[in-house]
């Protein structure tokens, strides 16, 4: 059997890359945790609120990727 699509393993990073992204990942996890804790106690959550949380995380990770490509160190937003 052959794979239906070509995939690339992007989870392998060097140790230096992992350390560079740790603050960004920690900030993304903090955003997710705070968003989930706010939403957990509610029975109904609007799609706008979920979209906002996902967009915040995506923007944080995208900014970190752009910073890494340009060689500028990425710092968490809340720092």
N, CA, C and O atoms as a MOPAC input file, in Angstrom:
PM7 MOZYME 1SCF
protein

 N      0.82400 1    -1.17900 1     0.00000 1
 C      0.00000 1     0.00000 1     0.00000 1
 C      0.87200 1     1.24800 1     0.00000 1
 O      1.88900 1     1.29800 1     0.69200 1
 N      0.48600 1     2.23300 1    -0.75800 1
 C      1.24600 1     3.47500 1    -0.80200 1
 C      0.45800 1     4.59200 1    -0.13600 1
 O     -0.76800 1     4.53600 1    -0.04000 1
 N      1.16700 1     5.58500 1     0.31100 1
 C      0.51700 1     6.73600 1     0.94300 1
 C     -0.27200 1     7.52100 1    -0.09400 1
 O      0.12500 1     7.61400 1    -1.25600 1
 N     -1.38000 1     8.07800 1     0.33600 1
 C     -2.22600 1     8.84100 1    -0.58600 1
 C     -1.61000 1    10.19600 1    -0.90700 1
 O     -1.74700 1    10.69500 1    -2.02500 1
 N     -0.95300 1    10.77300 1     0.04100 1
 C     -0.33000 1    12.07000 1    -0.18200 1
 C      1.06600 1    12.05100 1     0.39600 1
 O      1.37700 1    11.25800 1     1.28500 1
 N      1.89000 1    12.91900 1    -0.11000 1
 C      3.22400 1    13.05000 1     0.46200 1
 C      3.12700 1    13.86800 1     1.73300 1
 O      2.42600 1    14.87900 1     1.78400 1
 N      3.82700 1    13.42900 1     2.74600 1
 C      3.85800 1    14.18400 1     3.99900 1
 C      5.30000 1    14.38900 1     4.41200 1
 O      6.18700 1    13.61900 1     4.04100 1
 N      5.51500 1    15.42100 1     5.17200 1
 C      6.84900 1    15.72000 1     5.65300 1
 C      6.79500 1    15.77600 1     7.17200 1
 O      5.91000 1    16.41600 1     7.74200 1
 N      7.73700 1    15.11000 1     7.82800 1
 C      7.78400 1    15.12900 1     9.28000 1
 C      8.39800 1    16.44700 1     9.72900 1
 O      9.60300 1    16.65900 1     9.59600 1
 N      7.55600 1    17.33400 1    10.26600 1
 C      8.03800 1    18.63500 1    10.70500 1
 C      8.24100 1    18.68800 1    12.20800 1
 O      8.53900 1    19.74900 1    12.75600 1
 N      8.08400 1    17.55700 1    12.88000 1
 C      8.22500 1    17.54200 1    14.33400 1
 C      9.66400 1    17.42800 1    14.77600 1
 O      9.96600 1    17.65200 1    15.94800 1
 N     10.55500 1    17.08700 1    13.87300 1
 C     11.96600 1    16.95100 1    14.22600 1
 C     12.64800 1    18.30900 1    14.15100 1
 O     12.73600 1    18.92100 1    13.08700 1
 N     13.12100 1    18.75900 1    15.28600 1
 C     13.85500 1    20.01600 1    15.32100 1
 C     15.14200 1    19.78800 1    16.08500 1
 O     15.25600 1    18.86200 1    16.88900 1
 N     16.08600 1    20.63200 1    15.82500 1
 C     17.32200 1    20.53600 1    16.58100 1
 C     17.08600 1    21.07300 1    17.98400 1
 O     16.10500 1    21.77500 1    18.22900 1
 N     17.98100 1    20.74600 1    18.89800 1
 C     17.82200 1    21.17900 1    20.28200 1
 C     17.82500 1    22.70200 1    20.39100 1
 O     17.09800 1    23.26800 1    21.20600 1
 N     18.63900 1    23.36400 1    19.57400 1
 C     18.67700 1    24.82600 1    19.57900 1
 C     17.36200 1    25.42600 1    19.13800 1
 O     16.90600 1    26.41200 1    19.71900 1
 N     16.73600 1    24.84400 1    18.10900 1
 C     15.43500 1    25.32100 1    17.65100 1
 C     14.38700 1    25.14700 1    18.73400 1
 O     13.55600 1    26.02900 1    18.94900 1
 N     14.42300 1    24.01100 1    19.41500 1
 C     13.44600 1    23.73900 1    20.46800 1
 C     13.57200 1    24.76600 1    21.58800 1
 O     12.56300 1    25.26000 1    22.09200 1
 N     14.80300 1    25.09200 1    21.98100 1
 C     14.99100 1    26.07900 1    23.04800 1
 C     14.55300 1    27.46500 1    22.60800 1
 O     14.05900 1    28.24800 1    23.41900 1
 N     14.73000 1    27.77200 1    21.33700 1
 C     14.33000 1    29.07300 1    20.80800 1
 C     12.81800 1    29.23800 1    20.87200 1
 O     12.32600 1    30.33300 1    21.14400 1
 N     12.08300 1    28.16900 1    20.62500 1
 C     10.62900 1    28.24200 1    20.57100 1
 C      9.95300 1    27.98100 1    21.91400 1
 O      8.73800 1    28.14500 1    22.02200 1
 N     10.70200 1    27.58300 1    22.93500 1
 C     10.09400 1    27.27600 1    24.23000 1
 C      9.26600 1    28.42400 1    24.78500 1
 O      8.13800 1    28.18100 1    25.21300 1
 N      9.75800 1    29.66800 1    24.80500 1
 C      8.93100 1    30.75100 1    25.35300 1
 C      7.62900 1    30.94200 1    24.58300 1
 O      6.59200 1    31.24300 1    25.17300 1
 N      7.68500 1    30.76900 1    23.27600 1
 C      6.49400 1    30.94100 1    22.45100 1
 C      5.50100 1    29.81900 1    22.71900 1
 O      4.29800 1    30.05800 1    22.82600 1
 N      6.00300 1    28.61000 1    22.82600 1
 C      5.12900 1    27.47800 1    23.11800 1
 C      4.51200 1    27.62700 1    24.50400 1
 O      3.32900 1    27.34600 1    24.69300 1
 N      5.31500 1    28.07100 1    25.47500 1
 C      4.79000 1    28.29500 1    26.81800 1
 C      3.68600 1    29.35100 1    26.80300 1
 O      2.67400 1    29.20000 1    27.48800 1
 N      3.87400 1    30.41100 1    26.03200 1
 C      2.86100 1    31.45600 1    25.93300 1
 C      1.59900 1    30.93400 1    25.25200 1
 O      0.48800 1    31.26100 1    25.67000 1
 N      1.76300 1    30.12600 1    24.20900 1
 C      0.60800 1    29.54900 1    23.52700 1
 C     -0.16500 1    28.62900 1    24.47100 1
 O     -1.39600 1    28.64800 1    24.49200 1
 N      0.55300 1    27.83100 1    25.24500 1
 C     -0.10600 1    26.96000 1    26.22200 1
 C     -0.81800 1    27.77900 1    27.29000 1
 O     -1.90600 1    27.40800 1    27.73200 1
 N     -0.21800 1    28.88600 1    27.71000 1
 C     -0.87000 1    29.75000 1    28.69600 1
 C     -2.17600 1    30.32300 1    28.14000 1
 O     -3.18700 1    30.37300 1    28.84000 1
 N     -2.14600 1    30.75900 1    26.86500 1
 C     -3.36000 1    31.27000 1    26.23200 1
 C     -4.45100 1    30.20400 1    26.16000 1
 O     -5.61700 1    30.46900 1    26.45300 1
 N     -4.05700 1    29.01000 1    25.77100 1
 C     -5.01300 1    27.90600 1    25.66800 1
 C     -5.59000 1    27.58100 1    27.04000 1
 O     -6.80400 1    27.43600 1    27.18300 1
 N     -4.72900 1    27.46400 1    28.04800 1
 C     -5.19600 1    27.13100 1    29.39700 1
 C     -6.14100 1    28.19000 1    29.94700 1
 O     -7.17600 1    27.85900 1    30.52400 1
 N     -5.79200 1    29.45500 1    29.77300 1
 C     -6.66800 1    30.51000 1    30.29900 1
 C     -7.98900 1    30.53900 1    29.53600 1
 O     -9.04700 1    30.73400 1    30.13500 1
 N     -7.93600 1    30.34800 1    28.22500 1
 C     -9.17000 1    30.31800 1    27.43000 1
 C    -10.05400 1    29.15100 1    27.80600 1
 O    -11.27100 1    29.29900 1    27.92100 1
 N     -9.44800 1    27.98600 1    28.00000 1
 C    -10.23400 1    26.81600 1    28.37900 1
 C    -10.83400 1    26.96900 1    29.76900 1
 O    -11.97500 1    26.57100 1    30.00300 1
 N    -10.06800 1    27.54600 1    30.69400 1
 C    -10.59900 1    27.70900 1    32.04400 1
 C    -11.78800 1    28.67200 1    32.05500 1
 O    -12.71600 1    28.50100 1    32.84600 1
 N    -11.76400 1    29.67600 1    31.18700 1
 C    -12.89700 1    30.59600 1    31.09300 1
 C    -14.11000 1    29.93200 1    30.45500 1
 O    -15.24600 1    30.20800 1    30.84100 1
 N    -13.87500 1    29.06200 1    29.48700 1
 C    -14.97800 1    28.45600 1    28.74300 1
 C    -15.53600 1    27.20000 1    29.41000 1
 O    -16.67500 1    26.82200 1    29.13800 1
 N    -14.76100 1    26.54400 1    30.27800 1
 C    -15.17700 1    25.27300 1    30.87100 1
 C    -16.43300 1    25.38000 1    31.72100 1
 O    -17.21900 1    24.43500 1    31.77900 1
 N    -16.62900 1    26.49400 1    32.36700 1
 C    -17.72600 1    26.62300 1    33.31300 1
 C    -19.01600 1    27.10600 1    32.65300 1
 O    -19.99300 1    27.41700 1    33.33400 1
 N    -19.00900 1    27.16300 1    31.35400 1
 C    -20.18600 1    27.64200 1    30.63200 1
 C    -20.79300 1    26.50400 1    29.82700 1
 O    -20.08900 1    25.62400 1    29.33200 1
 N    -22.10400 1    26.54100 1    29.70900 1
 C    -22.79200 1    25.52100 1    28.92600 1
 C    -22.79700 1    25.86000 1    27.43900 1
 O    -22.83200 1    24.97100 1    26.58700 1
 N    -22.76200 1    27.13300 1    27.14500 1
 C    -22.83400 1    27.56900 1    25.75500 1
 C    -21.68800 1    28.53100 1    25.47300 1
 O    -21.47500 1    29.49500 1    26.20900 1
 N    -20.96000 1    28.25900 1    24.40900 1
 C    -19.84100 1    29.09900 1    24.01800 1
 C    -20.03800 1    29.47800 1    22.55600 1
 O    -20.31000 1    28.62000 1    21.71500 1
 N    -19.90200 1    30.75700 1    22.26000 1
 C    -20.10900 1    31.18300 1    20.87600 1
 C    -18.91200 1    30.78800 1    20.01100 1
 O    -17.78900 1    30.65300 1    20.49700 1
 N    -19.17700 1    30.61200 1    18.75500 1
 C    -18.09500 1    30.28200 1    17.82800 1
 C    -17.11500 1    31.43900 1    17.71700 1
 O    -15.93300 1    31.22900 1    17.44100 1
 N    -17.59700 1    32.65500 1    17.93000 1
 C    -16.70500 1    33.82200 1    17.89800 1
 C    -15.65000 1    33.73600 1    18.99200 1
 O    -14.48400 1    34.05400 1    18.75800 1
 N    -16.05000 1    33.30900 1    20.18300 1
 C    -15.09500 1    33.20600 1    21.28200 1
 C    -14.05000 1    32.12700 1    21.02300 1
 O    -12.87000 1    32.31600 1    21.31800 1
 N    -14.48100 1    31.00700 1    20.47700 1
 C    -13.54800 1    29.92800 1    20.15700 1
 C    -12.62400 1    30.36600 1    19.02500 1
 O    -11.42200 1    30.10100 1    19.05900 1
 N    -13.18400 1    31.03100 1    18.03300 1
 C    -12.37100 1    31.52700 1    16.92000 1
 C    -11.33000 1    32.52200 1    17.40300 1
 O    -10.17900 1    32.47800 1    16.96700 1
 N    -11.72300 1    33.41800 1    18.30100 1
 C    -10.77600 1    34.40000 1    18.84200 1
 C     -9.61500 1    33.71200 1    19.55200 1
 O     -8.46000 1    34.10200 1    19.38300 1
 N     -9.92400 1    32.68800 1    20.34700 1
 C     -8.86700 1    31.96200 1    21.05800 1
 C     -7.91800 1    31.28500 1    20.07100 1
 O     -6.69900 1    31.37000 1    20.21900 1
 N     -8.47500 1    30.61900 1    19.07200 1
 C     -7.63800 1    29.94300 1    18.08500 1
 C     -6.81300 1    30.94300 1    17.27100 1
 O     -5.65100 1    30.67800 1    16.96300 1
 N     -7.39400 1    32.06900 1    16.92800 1
 C     -6.65400 1    33.08400 1    16.17900 1
 C     -5.52500 1    33.67600 1    17.01300 1
 O     -4.45000 1    33.95500 1    16.48200 1
 N     -5.75100 1    33.87300 1    18.31500 1
 C     -4.69300 1    34.37700 1    19.19000 1
 C     -3.50700 1    33.42600 1    19.21700 1
 O     -2.35500 1    33.84700 1    19.12400 1
 N     -3.80500 1    32.13200 1    19.34600 1
 C     -2.73000 1    31.12700 1    19.37600 1
 C     -2.01800 1    31.07600 1    18.03500 1
 O     -0.78900 1    31.01500 1    17.98300 1
 N     -2.79000 1    31.10100 1    16.94400 1
 C     -2.19300 1    31.05300 1    15.60400 1
 C     -1.30900 1    32.27100 1    15.35500 1
 O     -0.21900 1    32.14200 1    14.79700 1
 N     -1.77300 1    33.46200 1    15.76900 1
 C     -1.00000 1    34.67800 1    15.57200 1
 C      0.31300 1    34.61200 1    16.35800 1
 O      1.36300 1    35.01900 1    15.86100 1
 N      0.24300 1    34.10600 1    17.56800 1
 C      1.44400 1    33.96800 1    18.39000 1
 C      2.45600 1    33.03200 1    17.73600 1
 O      3.64500 1    33.34500 1    17.66800 1
 N      1.98700 1    31.89200 1    17.26200 1
 C      2.89200 1    30.92200 1    16.64200 1
 C      3.42900 1    31.42700 1    15.30600 1
 O      4.59300 1    31.18900 1    14.98200 1
 N      2.60800 1    32.11400 1    14.53600 1
 C      3.05400 1    32.66600 1    13.25400 1
 C      4.10200 1    33.74700 1    13.47400 1
 O      5.09900 1    33.80300 1    12.75400 1
 N      3.88300 1    34.60500 1    14.46600 1
 C      4.85300 1    35.65700 1    14.76400 1
 C      6.19000 1    35.05000 1    15.17400 1
 O      7.24600 1    35.56500 1    14.80700 1
 N      6.14800 1    33.96500 1    15.92900 1
 C      7.38000 1    33.29300 1    16.34900 1
 C      8.10300 1    32.70100 1    15.15100 1
 O      9.32900 1    32.76300 1    15.06800 1
 N      7.35100 1    32.13300 1    14.23100 1
 C      7.96500 1    31.54900 1    13.02900 1
 C      8.61800 1    32.62700 1    12.17400 1
 O      9.72900 1    32.44300 1    11.67700 1
 N      7.92800 1    33.75200 1    12.00200 1
 C      8.49700 1    34.85100 1    11.22200 1
 C      9.73700 1    35.41700 1    11.89200 1
 O     10.71000 1    35.76100 1    11.22000 1
 N      9.70500 1    35.51400 1    13.21300 1
 C     10.86600 1    36.01800 1    13.94300 1
 C     12.05000 1    35.06800 1    13.79200 1
 O     13.19000 1    35.51000 1    13.64600 1
 N     11.78100 1    33.76800 1    13.82600 1
 C     12.86100 1    32.79200 1    13.68700 1
 C     13.47900 1    32.86900 1    12.28800 1
 O     14.69500 1    32.74700 1    12.13500 1
 N     12.65000 1    33.07000 1    11.28300 1
 C     13.15400 1    33.16700 1     9.91800 1
 C     14.00200 1    34.42900 1     9.71900 1
 O     14.95800 1    34.42300 1     8.94300 1
 N     13.65000 1    35.49600 1    10.41700 1
 C     14.39000 1    36.75100 1    10.25300 1
 C     15.58300 1    36.83800 1    11.18800 1
 O     16.40600 1    37.74400 1    11.06100 1
 N     15.68600 1    35.90100 1    12.13200 1
 C     16.81800 1    35.88900 1    13.05900 1
 C     16.60300 1    36.74200 1    14.28300 1
 O     17.50700 1    36.87400 1    15.10900 1
 N     15.41900 1    37.32900 1    14.42000 1
 C     15.10100 1    38.14700 1    15.58700 1
 C     14.54700 1    37.23500 1    16.66900 1
 O     13.64700 1    36.44300 1    16.38900 1
 N     15.05300 1    37.31700 1    17.89900 1
 C     14.53000 1    36.45800 1    18.94900 1
 C     13.07400 1    36.79600 1    19.26100 1
 O     12.70200 1    37.96500 1    19.36700 1
 N     12.25900 1    35.75200 1    19.40600 1
 C     10.83900 1    35.93700 1    19.70700 1
 C     10.63600 1    35.95000 1    21.20600 1
 O     11.15800 1    35.09700 1    21.92400 1
 N      9.86900 1    36.93000 1    21.67300 1
 C      9.55600 1    37.00900 1    23.08900 1
 C      8.05800 1    36.88600 1    23.25600 1
 O      7.30100 1    37.38000 1    22.42100 1
 N      7.61300 1    36.23200 1    24.32700 1
 C      6.17300 1    36.10500 1    24.54900 1
 C      5.51000 1    37.46700 1    24.69500 1
 O      6.12900 1    38.42800 1    25.15100 1
 N      4.25900 1    37.53500 1    24.30700 1
 C      3.51800 1    38.79000 1    24.34900 1
 C      3.36300 1    39.28900 1    25.77100 1
 O      3.49500 1    40.48700 1    26.02300 1
 N      3.08600 1    38.39500 1    26.69900 1
 C      2.84300 1    38.78200 1    28.07700 1
 C      4.09000 1    39.07800 1    28.87400 1
 O      3.98700 1    39.44800 1    30.04300 1
 N      5.27000 1    38.93100 1    28.28700 1
 C      6.51900 1    39.11700 1    29.03400 1
 C      6.82900 1    40.57800 1    29.24900 1
 O      7.84500 1    40.91000 1    29.86000 1

